[in-house]
């Protein structure tokens, strides 16, 4: 899954702002480099990000989704937790809804997925990094509840994808704990998506800036695939496609 950030403040520094042609070109290049799907986002979720309104998010993403859905030849995802944004994206051609709050902010996104036959990604997230019990058990419990809510709304089980939320509501050490225990997510019985690309837990370990985390990202991508990941969400599609092919050969 190639990341197309239509934002001016992406943590990775690759946001293309309001430049429609640049965003479309980026997505098309990712497909040529091996992306099987594209994820378009109009609001940064980096620490300290400035929230944007649904109207602003729609203004940033609608045309990009429409163009990529029409021209890229691969499924297009909308990265949002706002129902209004998801509705417009689906009308523009998005077939995957990527909810970084796992239906806790907009439960009706599940109904939208049902009505349109969309796949639904449910990510673990929370405010803060405190956990009452075992971290991985809490992550699995959250995802299990979210998946059950989606299925109850009519989303077929095989279209419900879970994401442990690396970099969200977790310290660097907690992110590494989730990566070590990644295989436990298979217990949930759903396809698994993971996004580790260029994230700060890699930078802190290797003492590297965001644009110099390629090797660390590749290591986490390979490890997650060997432990059961089905989809990896990445910025550097060409390099990660090569890493994925090698990892798949070892599964």
Secondary structure, 3 states (H helix, E strand, C coil): CEEEECCCCCCCCCCCCCCHHHHHHHHHHHHHHCCCEEEEECCCCCCCCCCCCHHHHHHHHHHHHHHHHHHCCCEEEEECCCHHHHHHHHHHCCCEEEECCCCCCCCCHHHHHHHHCCEEEEECCCCCCCCCCCHHHHHHHHHHHHHHHHHHCCCCHHHEEEECCCCCCCCHHHHHHHHHCHHHHHHHCCEEEECCCCCHHHHHHHCCCHHHCHHHHHHHHHHHHHCCCCEECECCHHHHHHHHHHHHHHC
